[in-house]
Amino acid sequence: MEHAQEDLQVRWLKLRIKLKEDFGIKPDMNGVLFLIGVQELGAGKQEFDKEQKQDLMHIAICTLLAQSGYYVLAGRDDDGWPHFTQLKPLPPFNLIEQENFLKDHVLLYFSALLEGN
């Protein structure tokens, strides 16, 4: 298990370095979630207030966990913001397990995105 954990951390660091090359910043988890949320919103570059930033991070988490069947896109509202329905409960993780669970899903998200180009 420790080897898999180390591999996850190495792949996570490589992703952050790649994002730094592309965006000029090496984002932490919140920054990565924000980037995914903006990508999924698809509204282009704009300013977001604090509540919208939280909503974007929620969109990112739902998008990421939809890859494993925890959420499904229910549709978009009149402003184009996606809304999700939870299909199954999340596993009971401690904080470190939760972060690693998210890191796995972020890496999966970006691998699919990069292979698509």
N, C-alpha and C positions, 0 to 999 in steps of 0.2 A: 504493500500500500504506500509505503514511503517513497518508492521509486516513482509511482504514478503521481504522487503529490509533487515531487520535484519536477517531473516532466510538465505538469500543469503550470507550475510557477515559471519555468523556462519559456514555455509557449506564450504565457501571459506577458512576460517581459518583452519578448520579440514583437508581440502585437503592439504594445505600448510604444516601442521604438519605431515601428512602422507608422503608427499614427503621428508620432512626432515628426517624422520625415514628411508626411502628407499635410499636416496641419500646423506644424511649428510648436506644438505643445505635446508633452508626454502625459496624457490624462490619467487620473486615478479612476477608480470604479465609477464614481459619480460623473466624471467627465465623459467616460466611455458611454454610460447610459444616456447622458444628455445628447451626445452625438448620434446615437442610435435613434433616440426619440425624434430628433430633428429630421433625420433621414426618413423615418417612417411617416412623419407628418407630411413630408414632401412639399412644404411651403417655401422652400428656399431660405436664404439668409435673411434674418430679421432679428429685432430685439424682442426678448421675452421677459415678462415680469416674473417675480419669484414664484407665484402660483403656477404660471404656465411652465416654468422650468421643472417644477415638481410633477406636473401633468405629463411633460415630455419624458421624464424618467419613469413614470408609471407606464406609459406607452411602451417604452423600451423593455421594461421587465415583462410585461404581458406578451410582447412580440417574441422575446427570447424564450419564454416558457411555453409559448404556443408550439415551438419546435418539438417539445416533448409531450404535447397533448394536455397541458395544464390549463391553457386558455385557448379560446378561439375568437377570431375577429367577428364581432357581431354586426359591424357596419360603421358608418361614419355619420357624424352629426352635420347640421347645415353649414358649419364652418369648416368642414373637412377633417375634423379631429376623429381619429379612430376610437372605437369603444369595443371592449372585450367582455366575454362571458367566461367565468371560471368553470372548468369542466370537472376538475378533481382537486382535492385538497393537496397542499404542498407537504412534503415530508417534514417531520419535526426536526429541524436542524439547530445546532448551536451556531453562534455567529460565524466562526471560522468555516464550518461546513456549508453554511448558507452562502458565504462569499465564494467559496470554491465551486459550489453548484452554479452560481451565476457566472463565474469565470468560464466554466465549461461551456455554458450556453452562449456566452459572448464569442468565444473562440469558434464555436460551431457556426454562429451567425456570420462572422467575418470570413470564414473559410468558404461558405456557400456564396457570399458576395464576391469574393476574389476569384473563385472558379468561374463565376458567371461572366467575368470580363474577358 
